Amino acid sequence: MSRSRHTSHRLALIMCAAMLVPATVTGCATAAYTIQEQFGIEKRDILVDRVGDVAKSQDEAKEEFEDALSAFRAVVAVDGGELEDRYDDLSRAYDRADAQASEVRNRVESVKRVSRDLFREWEAELDDYSDAGLRRSSERQLRQTRQTYDVLADKMDRATESMNPVLSVFRDRVLFLKHNLNARSIASLEGEQADLEDDVARLIAEMEQSISAADDFIQSMRGS
């Protein structure tokens, strides 16, 4: 069985086990790690899995923001009686982008939690070595892993922060159209399309850099 299939199988077992654990226990990160480690999944495996989840959710967020931009373009270009339908499309596109942004934030926070625990555990266990050479090697690997992770964390934070102003712009425009669904309100938004396109383009660039950093981190963890 391949490593990825084996990990997926173990994760499935954990999900079944988690259903039998009280909510007060599953809410505790330490208890959750204990359960996972009983099934042979170490914190480094959990971290790699969660970093992959972040990359996937960011890729999906890119699509949702692009869809919202397309819906905005359609509103600005509307002709005749289609205005309400176009507004509904934009409102739904904004809701999807907002929901996906929340998912990205949650996944980034989950990565940060497990990384803190992993590095804390790794550093504490350096004192367990009796072989000084092996300790130095592990300490060097810890330092390199932290450096790679710090690059990833910075890219994730920048990508996450870039979502907020774009969402604010979309939210304001959706509310404005909701309250002023007429030709005059559309005309007042026509000049804003280029700025919004630039904002979304920057957001997507930040997402792509974060996804690339996630891929690099996953490869470094699998190769170490």
DRENDOPA-200164 format. One line per field, with one value per residue (C-alpha): residue in one letter; x, y, z. Coordinates in steps of 0.05 Angstrom, whole numbers, plus 5000, padded with zeros to 4 digits. Each point is the difference from the previous one (the first is absolute). Last residue first. Layout:
<sites>
kolfi [A ...]
X [X ...]
Y [Y ...]
Z [Z ...]
</sites>
This chain:
<sites>
kolfi [S G R M S Q I F D D A A S I S Q E M E A I L R A V D D E L D A Q E G E L S A I S R A N L N H K L F L V R D R F V S L V P N M S E T A R D M K D A L V D Y T Q R T Q R L Q R E S S R R L G A D S Y D D L E A E W E R F L D R S V R K V S E V R N R V E S A Q A D A R D Y A R S L D D Y R D E L E G G D V A V V A R F A S L A D E F E E K A E D Q S K A V D G V R D V L I D R K E I G F Q E Q I T Y A A T A C G T V T A P V L M A A C M I L A L R H S T H R S R S M]
X [5272 4972 4928 5007 5038 4948 4943 5035 5013 4927 4976 5047 4970 4930 5020 5029 4937 4955 5040 4995 4925 4992 5040 4956 4938 5021 5019 4932 4967 5037 4981 4927 4992 4984 4935 4974 4964 4966 4971 4970 4967 4971 4963 5007 5019 4994 5022 5049 5034 5000 5033 5050 5019 5008 5044 5046 5003 5015 5059 5025 4997 5029 5070 5008 4993 5051 5049 4991 5009 5063 5030 4982 5032 5065 4999 4989 5063 5040 4968 5017 5073 5006 4968 5047 5060 4975 4989 5071 5029 4961 5025 5071 4991 4974 4961 4940 4941 5019 4981 4930 4981 5017 4959 4940 5000 5010 4942 4954 5011 4992 4935 4969 5027 4972 4932 5001 5014 4942 4952 5021 4993 4931 4979 5023 4959 4938 5012 5013 4935 4960 5031 4981 4929 4993 5030 4952 4941 5023 5003 4929 4976 5034 4975 4944 5039 5075 5051 5073 5014 4962 5036 5068 4980 4981 5067 5035 4961 5019 5073 4993 4969 5054 5057 4965 5001 5076 5005 4959 5045 5064 4973 4980 5070 5028 4952 5025 5073 4986 4963 5058 5050 4956 5006 4947 5010 4928 5014 5032 4933 4965 5055 5000 4925 5010 5053 4956 4942 4932 4997 5001 4942 4961 5003 5039 4963 4994 5074 5015 4965 5037 5064 4989 4989 5064 5037 4974 5018 5071 5007 4974 5050 5058 4984 4973]
Y [5294 4991 4998 5062 5038 4980 5023 5066 5013 4985 5047 5054 4992 5005 5063 5031 4982 5031 5065 5003 4987 5057 5047 4982 5009 5071 5017 4976 5042 5062 4988 4989 5063 5048 4964 5003 5067 4977 4940 5044 5044 4939 4976 4953 5051 4967 4930 5031 5038 4938 4958 5055 5007 4924 4996 5054 4969 4932 5030 5034 4935 4951 5031 4983 4926 5001 5040 4953 4938 5028 5018 4931 4966 5038 4985 4926 4996 5033 4955 4938 5023 5012 4933 4965 5033 4978 4929 4998 5030 4949 4943 5022 5007 4929 4995 5036 5015 5073 5011 4977 5068 5033 4950 5007 5076 4997 4953 5036 5067 4968 4967 5066 5040 4950 5002 5076 4996 4952 5046 5061 4962 4976 5070 5023 4945 5025 5072 4978 4959 5058 5049 4954 4995 5075 5008 4950 5034 5067 4971 4974 5068 5037 4956 5048 5045 4993 4976 5015 5024 4940 4951 5028 4990 4928 4988 5030 4954 4940 5020 5006 4931 4970 5028 4975 4929 5005 5027 4942 4949 5033 5004 4926 4981 5038 4960 4933 5020 5023 4936 4959 5042 4991 4924 4953 4930 4986 5015 5064 5022 4990 5036 5057 5010 4998 5055 5042 5000 5008 4925 4990 5046 4972 4930 4947 4945 5040 5013 4926 4998 5062 4969 4937 5042 5038 4933 4981 5068 4992 4931 5027 5057 4954 4950 4930]
Z [5104 4930 5021 5043 4946 4947 5045 5013 4926 4983 5055 4974 4931 5028 5038 4937 4961 5053 5000 4924 5005 5049 4955 4941 5042 5020 4928 4975 5054 4978 4927 5017 5042 4943 4984 5071 4995 4935 5036 5054 4947 4964 5061 5059 5053 5068 4978 4951 5057 5044 4945 4986 5073 5008 4938 5025 5069 4971 4962 5063 5040 4949 5000 5073 4986 4944 5041 5060 4957 4968 5068 5028 4940 5007 5075 4984 4958 5056 5052 4960 4993 5075 5016 4951 5034 5068 4975 4973 5064 5041 4956 5011 5075 5008 5066 4970 5045 5006 4928 5019 5027 4933 4961 5047 4995 4925 4991 5047 4966 4932 5021 5021 4940 4951 5034 4995 4926 4991 5037 4959 4934 5021 5017 4931 4968 5036 4978 4928 5000 5029 4949 4943 5027 5003 4931 4969 5035 4973 4929 5007 5026 4942 4944 4980 4954 4989 5051 4988 5071 5028 4955 5020 5073 4986 4967 5061 5045 4958 5004 5075 5004 4955 5041 5063 4972 4991 5071 5027 4965 5025 5070 4998 4978 5059 5043 4975 5008 5071 5018 4973 5040 5061 4995 4975 5028 5020 5073 4974 4974 5066 5038 4950 5012 5075 4995 4954 5049 4968 4988 5075 5017 4941 5029 4960 4963 4935 5004 4992 4933 4977 5024 4959 4938 5015 5003 4932 4971 5028 4968 4934 5001 5021 4945 5017]
</sites>
